[in-house]
Amino acid sequence: MKSNYEQIILGSSSIYRAGLLKKYIPNFLTLSPDIDESPKEKESAKDLALRLALTKARKISLGEPDALVIGSDQVASFKGNILGKPKSYEDAIKRSQLSQAERLFSIQELQ
């Protein structure tokens, strides 16, 4: 992929997102922005994922103005409640079994 940007940056510490992006863009940097990922009161999972992706992309782009920054986040919900990150592998398996029919919002943002 040819780009007019000096650098492409993935704003995420997720090895899974980096692996997926590498399939399409072999050369990019990964930076993990230090942001508060707490949901706001009455914020939906979709709105939280969008806000976090935007915040990550914007924060990194302030320090990297010549780069194309990809902010990304994923938020799971079950019965309308936002689920935090699983505490263990077993917790992740249990959650996936309980919430198979629920929604998972994955948002990417370019800055």
Secondary structure, DSSP 4 states (H G I P E B T S, - for coil): ---SSSEEEEE---HHHHHHHHTT-SS-EEE------PPPTT--HHHHHHHHHHHHHHHHHHH-TTEEEEEEEEEEEETTEEE---SSHHHHHHHHHHTTTS-EEEEEEE-
